[in-house]
């Protein structure tokens, strides 16, 4: 349960900094915070999980909170919180569905806008996905992964604001080794990327690259030199044998119309099959098709890795794993000079939209944070390979 602006003073009375007494071994409820309707909301709504304290220091009312998000993220992380952006795609619209695209979005919304700065400061654990258009969510994530940052993705419904049908239209599945539901360990697993996201009708289980499971040992696989790695997973998807009229309509609908993530969009023609793609440094590197019959299918790919890279698995736009980071010769991931340039331009665009709503008393600190991000992306651009 995320307490937020319009309901803040009523809801926050239930915050205890621990799971609620109504929780059971199978269902866990806890109160945490969505920073929505706060002075910083223009820079992006924040999801703050596993908090011990829900009042920002020195505040008694919402209006007292910071007017930009980096101080809030740092404060939440300082108490052991797991933090990220909600409904990431808002404000990051582009004119194309290409993933990635090098078009700079407007950065004029309440999604993961200031993420482009905060990620440089090590202040973001995850980006929420599944409840906004997939190209808008994945594009910014892919570009920052190409620059060597390791933010993970989580799943979100944003009930009842974006989707009012039910909780669970956007999901994150976190692997807990003993199968015992525990909120703190679940949050930690989401932070470490021991997870995948999706609409619940395709599943990406036991994803591994070489001998490294996703989420294990920082999801990092070290290679002394370029090599070919084996990528494995168990994949399942479920489609009706024949698409209904509604399914056909969803399949043909533009990606910026609901439902944004849906297995019917992945259906290959009229067949009961979907594509499985290996993504390396933002682009598909291998592809296979599986029957969407609800059964698990073993998939395996041989993927050449020439330089330090990130590798993920997806059924687009239905599900997506978090990455495994393959480090070659102890060199950082610097996958794309064009991605670094995109990030640098995006910092400027974000500042052009957010600066006006940051309080004068906080503006100098914010300007310094943005300048640090610019310096970081310039350095990464110098270190990055040509595309």
C-alpha positions as CSV (number, residue, x, y, z in Angstrom):
1,X,0.0,0.0,0.0
2,X,1.6,3.2,-1.1
3,X,0.5,6.3,0.7
4,X,0.5,9.3,-1.5
5,X,-0.4,13.0,-1.8
6,X,-4.2,13.3,-1.8
7,X,-4.6,10.6,0.9
8,X,-1.4,11.3,2.7
9,X,-2.6,12.5,6.1
10,X,-5.3,9.7,6.3
11,X,-3.1,6.9,5.1
12,X,0.2,7.6,6.8
13,X,-1.4,6.7,10.2
14,X,-1.1,3.1,9.1
15,X,2.6,3.2,8.4
16,X,4.6,1.1,10.9
17,X,7.9,0.5,9.1
18,X,7.1,-3.2,9.0
19,X,4.6,-5.6,7.6
20,X,1.0,-5.2,8.7
21,X,-0.5,-7.5,11.3
22,X,-3.0,-8.7,8.8
23,X,-0.2,-10.4,6.8
24,X,0.0,-14.2,6.5
25,X,2.6,-16.7,5.2
26,X,1.0,-16.4,1.8
27,X,-0.1,-12.7,1.6
28,X,1.9,-9.8,2.8
29,X,0.7,-6.2,3.3
30,X,2.9,-3.3,4.1
31,X,2.6,0.5,4.0
32,X,5.2,2.5,2.2
33,X,5.3,5.7,0.1
34,X,4.7,7.0,-3.4
35,X,6.0,10.5,-3.7
36,X,3.0,11.8,-5.8
37,X,1.3,15.1,-5.1
38,X,4.5,16.4,-3.4
39,X,6.6,19.4,-4.5
40,X,9.1,17.1,-6.3
41,X,6.3,15.3,-8.3
42,X,7.1,17.3,-11.4
43,X,10.5,15.6,-11.6
44,X,9.0,12.1,-11.4
45,X,6.9,10.1,-8.9
46,X,9.0,8.0,-6.6
47,X,8.3,4.6,-5.1
48,X,9.9,4.3,-1.7
49,X,9.9,0.7,-0.3
50,X,11.1,-0.8,3.0
51,X,11.2,2.5,4.8
52,X,11.7,2.8,8.6
53,X,10.5,6.4,8.7
54,X,8.0,8.0,6.3
55,X,8.4,11.7,7.2
56,X,11.3,13.5,5.4
57,X,13.5,15.2,8.0
58,X,12.3,18.6,9.2
59,X,8.9,18.3,7.6
60,X,5.4,18.2,9.1
61,X,3.4,18.7,5.9
62,X,3.8,17.6,2.2
63,X,4.5,21.2,1.2
64,X,7.7,21.0,3.3
65,X,9.3,18.2,1.3
66,X,12.1,18.9,-1.3
67,X,11.0,20.2,-4.7
68,X,13.3,17.8,-6.7
69,X,13.8,14.1,-6.1
70,X,17.5,13.4,-5.5
71,X,17.5,14.4,-1.8
72,X,14.4,12.2,-1.2
73,X,16.0,9.2,-2.9
74,X,19.2,9.6,-0.9
75,X,17.3,9.9,2.4
76,X,15.2,6.8,1.7
77,X,18.3,4.8,0.7
78,X,20.1,5.9,3.9
79,X,17.5,4.1,6.0
80,X,17.8,0.9,4.0
81,X,15.0,1.7,1.6
82,X,14.7,0.2,-2.0
83,X,13.7,3.1,-4.3
84,X,12.8,3.8,-7.8
85,X,10.5,5.6,-10.2
86,X,6.8,5.0,-10.7
87,X,5.0,4.8,-14.1
88,X,8.3,5.5,-15.8
89,X,7.2,6.3,-19.3
90,X,5.3,9.5,-18.6
91,X,7.2,12.4,-20.0
92,X,9.4,10.2,-22.1
93,X,7.3,9.9,-25.2
94,X,9.0,9.7,-28.6
95,X,7.6,9.8,-32.1
96,X,8.8,6.3,-32.9
97,X,8.3,2.8,-31.4
98,X,11.9,1.9,-32.0
99,X,13.8,0.6,-29.0
100,X,16.3,2.1,-28.7
101,X,15.7,5.5,-30.3
102,X,18.1,8.4,-30.3
103,X,15.3,11.0,-30.3
104,X,15.4,13.0,-27.1
105,X,12.0,12.9,-25.3
106,X,10.4,16.0,-23.9
107,X,11.0,15.1,-20.2
108,X,7.8,17.0,-19.4
109,X,6.0,14.4,-17.3
110,X,5.8,12.6,-13.9
111,X,7.6,9.4,-14.9
112,X,11.3,8.6,-14.7
113,X,12.4,12.0,-15.9
114,X,15.0,13.0,-13.4
115,X,16.3,9.4,-13.4
116,X,18.7,10.5,-16.1
117,X,20.5,12.6,-13.4
118,X,19.8,10.4,-10.3
119,X,21.3,7.2,-11.8
120,X,24.7,8.9,-12.0
121,X,24.5,9.6,-8.3
122,X,23.8,6.0,-7.5
123,X,20.4,6.9,-6.0
124,X,18.0,4.6,-8.0
125,X,17.5,0.9,-7.5
126,X,14.7,0.3,-10.1
127,X,12.5,1.7,-12.8
128,X,8.8,0.6,-12.8
129,X,7.6,-0.9,-16.1
130,X,4.5,-2.5,-17.7
131,X,2.0,0.3,-16.8
132,X,3.1,2.8,-19.5
133,X,4.1,2.3,-23.2
134,X,7.0,-0.1,-23.5
135,X,9.2,2.0,-25.9
136,X,9.0,5.0,-23.5
137,X,10.0,2.8,-20.5
138,X,12.7,0.7,-22.1
139,X,14.4,3.4,-24.1
140,X,15.9,5.4,-21.2
141,X,16.8,2.2,-19.4
142,X,18.6,0.7,-22.3
143,X,20.6,3.9,-22.9
144,X,21.8,4.0,-19.2
145,X,22.6,0.3,-19.2
146,X,24.7,1.0,-22.3
147,X,26.6,3.6,-20.3
148,X,27.4,1.1,-17.6
149,X,24.8,1.8,-15.0
150,X,23.0,-1.1,-13.4
151,X,19.5,0.0,-12.5
152,X,17.0,-2.9,-12.5
153,X,13.3,-2.9,-13.7
154,X,10.3,-3.8,-11.6
155,X,6.6,-4.2,-12.6
156,X,3.7,-1.9,-11.7
157,X,0.0,-1.7,-12.1
158,X,-0.6,1.7,-10.5
159,X,-4.0,0.6,-9.3
160,X,-6.4,2.4,-9.5
161,X,-4.9,5.4,-11.3
162,X,-3.6,3.9,-14.5
163,X,-5.4,0.5,-14.5
164,X,-8.6,0.2,-12.5
165,X,-9.5,-3.3,-13.4
166,X,-7.4,-5.1,-10.8
167,X,-4.1,-5.2,-9.1
168,X,-1.6,-7.3,-11.0
169,X,-1.9,-6.2,-14.6
170,X,1.8,-5.2,-14.3
171,X,3.9,-7.6,-12.3
172,X,7.4,-8.4,-11.0
173,X,8.4,-12.0,-10.1
174,X,11.3,-12.2,-7.6
175,X,13.1,-15.4,-7.0
176,X,13.3,-16.4,-3.3
177,X,15.4,-19.5,-3.0
178,X,13.5,-21.1,-0.2
179,X,10.1,-20.1,-1.6
180,X,9.2,-18.4,1.7
181,X,7.5,-15.0,1.2
182,X,9.4,-12.3,3.1
183,X,9.0,-8.7,2.3
184,X,12.6,-7.5,3.1
185,X,14.1,-10.4,1.1
186,X,11.6,-9.7,-1.7
187,X,12.7,-6.1,-1.9
188,X,16.3,-7.0,-1.8
189,X,15.7,-9.5,-4.7
190,X,14.0,-6.8,-6.7
191,X,17.0,-4.5,-6.0
192,X,19.5,-7.1,-7.1
193,X,17.5,-8.0,-10.2
194,X,16.7,-11.6,-9.2
195,X,13.5,-11.0,-11.1
196,X,11.6,-10.4,-14.3
197,X,8.6,-8.2,-15.2
198,X,5.5,-8.8,-17.3
199,X,1.8,-9.0,-17.8
200,X,1.6,-12.5,-16.2
201,X,1.0,-14.4,-19.4
202,X,4.6,-15.1,-20.3
203,X,7.3,-16.2,-17.9
204,X,11.1,-16.2,-18.0
205,X,12.4,-18.6,-15.5
206,X,16.0,-19.6,-14.6
207,X,17.6,-17.1,-16.9
208,X,21.4,-17.5,-16.9
209,X,24.4,-16.5,-18.9
210,X,27.3,-18.9,-18.8
211,X,27.5,-20.1,-15.2
212,X,25.8,-16.9,-13.7
213,X,22.1,-16.8,-12.8
214,X,20.5,-13.4,-13.1
215,X,20.7,-11.7,-9.7
216,X,23.5,-14.0,-8.5
217,X,26.7,-12.3,-7.4
218,X,25.5,-8.9,-8.7
219,X,24.5,-10.5,-12.0
220,X,28.1,-10.2,-13.1
221,X,29.9,-12.7,-15.2
222,X,33.6,-12.0,-15.7
223,X,35.5,-13.1,-18.8
224,X,39.2,-12.7,-19.4
225,X,38.8,-12.1,-23.1
226,X,36.0,-12.0,-25.7
227,X,34.2,-15.4,-25.9
228,X,30.9,-17.0,-26.9
229,X,28.6,-17.6,-23.9
230,X,25.7,-19.9,-23.5
231,X,22.4,-18.2,-22.6
232,X,19.7,-20.4,-21.2
233,X,16.2,-20.1,-19.7
234,X,12.8,-21.8,-19.3
235,X,10.1,-19.8,-21.1
236,X,6.4,-20.1,-21.1
237,X,3.6,-18.1,-22.7
238,X,-0.2,-18.6,-23.0
239,X,-2.4,-17.6,-25.9
240,X,-5.7,-19.0,-27.0
241,X,-5.3,-21.3,-30.0
242,X,-7.4,-18.9,-32.1
243,X,-7.3,-15.1,-31.4
244,X,-10.6,-13.6,-30.4
245,X,-11.9,-10.4,-31.9
246,X,-10.7,-8.5,-28.8
247,X,-7.2,-10.2,-29.1
248,X,-7.0,-9.2,-32.7
249,X,-7.9,-5.6,-31.8
250,X,-5.2,-5.5,-29.1
251,X,-2.6,-6.9,-31.5
252,X,-3.3,-4.1,-34.0
253,X,-3.5,-1.3,-31.5
254,X,-0.7,1.3,-31.3
255,X,1.8,0.8,-28.5
256,X,0.8,4.0,-26.8
257,X,-2.8,2.7,-26.3
258,X,-3.8,0.3,-23.5
259,X,-3.1,-2.4,-22.6
260,X,0.6,-1.3,-23.1
261,X,2.1,-4.7,-22.3
262,X,0.1,-7.7,-23.4
263,X,0.9,-11.1,-24.7
264,X,-1.5,-10.7,-27.7
265,X,0.8,-8.0,-29.0
266,X,3.6,-10.6,-29.2
267,X,1.5,-13.2,-31.2
268,X,3.2,-14.1,-34.5
269,X,0.6,-13.5,-37.1
270,X,-2.4,-15.6,-36.3
271,X,-0.4,-18.5,-34.9
272,X,-0.1,-19.6,-31.3
273,X,3.5,-18.7,-31.1
274,X,5.6,-15.8,-29.7
275,X,9.2,-14.7,-30.2
276,X,11.9,-15.0,-27.6
277,X,14.7,-12.5,-28.0
278,X,18.2,-12.2,-26.5
279,X,19.0,-8.5,-26.1
280,X,22.7,-7.5,-26.1
281,X,23.4,-3.8,-25.5
282,X,19.9,-2.7,-26.5
283,X,19.6,-4.7,-29.7
284,X,18.3,-8.2,-30.5
285,X,21.2,-10.6,-30.9
286,X,19.3,-13.9,-31.3
287,X,15.7,-15.0,-31.7
288,X,13.6,-18.1,-31.4
289,X,9.9,-19.0,-31.4
290,X,8.0,-21.0,-28.9
291,X,4.5,-22.4,-28.7
292,X,2.3,-20.3,-26.4
293,X,0.6,-23.3,-25.0
294,X,1.2,-22.6,-21.3
295,X,4.0,-25.2,-21.0
296,X,7.6,-24.4,-20.2
297,X,10.1,-24.7,-23.0
298,X,13.9,-24.9,-22.7
299,X,15.7,-22.3,-24.8
300,X,19.4,-21.9,-25.3
301,X,21.5,-19.6,-27.4
302,X,25.2,-19.2,-28.2
303,X,25.9,-15.5,-28.0
304,X,29.3,-14.0,-28.9
305,X,30.5,-11.3,-26.5
306,X,33.2,-9.1,-28.0
307,X,33.3,-6.4,-25.2
308,X,31.8,-5.8,-21.8
309,X,28.1,-6.0,-22.4
310,X,24.7,-6.5,-20.7
311,X,22.4,-9.4,-21.8
312,X,18.7,-9.8,-21.2
313,X,15.8,-12.0,-22.4
314,X,12.4,-10.7,-23.5
315,X,9.0,-11.6,-25.0
316,X,8.1,-8.2,-26.3
317,X,5.9,-6.6,-25.1
318,X,4.8,-9.1,-22.5
319,X,7.8,-9.9,-20.3
320,X,11.5,-8.9,-19.8
321,X,14.2,-10.1,-17.5
322,X,16.7,-8.0,-15.7
323,X,20.3,-8.2,-17.2
324,X,23.3,-10.2,-16.6
325,X,26.4,-8.0,-16.9
326,X,29.3,-9.6,-18.8
327,X,32.6,-7.9,-18.0
328,X,35.4,-8.6,-20.4
329,X,38.9,-8.0,-19.3
330,X,37.8,-6.0,-16.3
331,X,36.6,-3.1,-18.5
332,X,33.4,-1.3,-17.7
333,X,30.4,-1.5,-20.0
334,X,30.7,1.3,-22.5
335,X,28.5,-0.1,-25.2
336,X,27.5,2.9,-27.2
337,X,28.9,6.4,-27.8
338,X,25.5,7.4,-29.2
339,X,23.8,6.3,-26.0
340,X,26.1,8.4,-23.9
341,X,25.4,11.4,-26.2
342,X,21.7,10.7,-25.8
343,X,22.0,10.7,-22.1
344,X,24.0,14.0,-22.1
345,X,21.4,15.7,-24.3
346,X,18.7,14.3,-22.0
347,X,20.2,15.9,-18.9
348,X,20.0,19.3,-20.7
349,X,16.4,18.7,-21.8
350,X,15.3,17.5,-18.3
351,X,16.8,20.6,-16.7
352,X,15.0,22.9,-19.2
353,X,11.7,21.4,-18.0
354,X,12.3,20.9,-14.3
355,X,14.4,23.9,-13.3
356,X,11.5,26.3,-13.2
357,X,9.6,24.4,-10.5
358,X,12.6,23.8,-8.2
359,X,12.6,26.2,-5.2
360,X,15.1,29.0,-5.4
361,X,16.6,27.8,-2.1
362,X,17.3,24.4,-3.6
363,X,18.2,25.4,-7.2
364,X,22.0,25.7,-6.7
365,X,22.2,22.2,-5.2
366,X,20.1,20.8,-8.0
367,X,22.3,22.6,-10.6
368,X,25.4,21.1,-9.2
369,X,23.8,17.6,-9.3
370,X,22.9,18.1,-13.0
371,X,26.4,19.4,-13.8
372,X,27.9,16.3,-12.2
373,X,25.7,14.2,-14.4
374,X,26.8,16.1,-17.5
375,X,30.5,15.5,-16.6
376,X,29.9,11.8,-16.0
377,X,28.2,11.3,-19.4
378,X,30.9,13.3,-21.2
379,X,33.5,11.0,-19.6
380,X,31.5,7.9,-20.6
381,X,31.1,9.3,-24.1
382,X,34.9,9.5,-24.4
383,X,35.3,6.0,-23.1
384,X,32.6,4.4,-25.2
385,X,32.9,2.5,-28.4
386,X,31.4,3.6,-31.7
387,X,28.1,1.9,-32.4
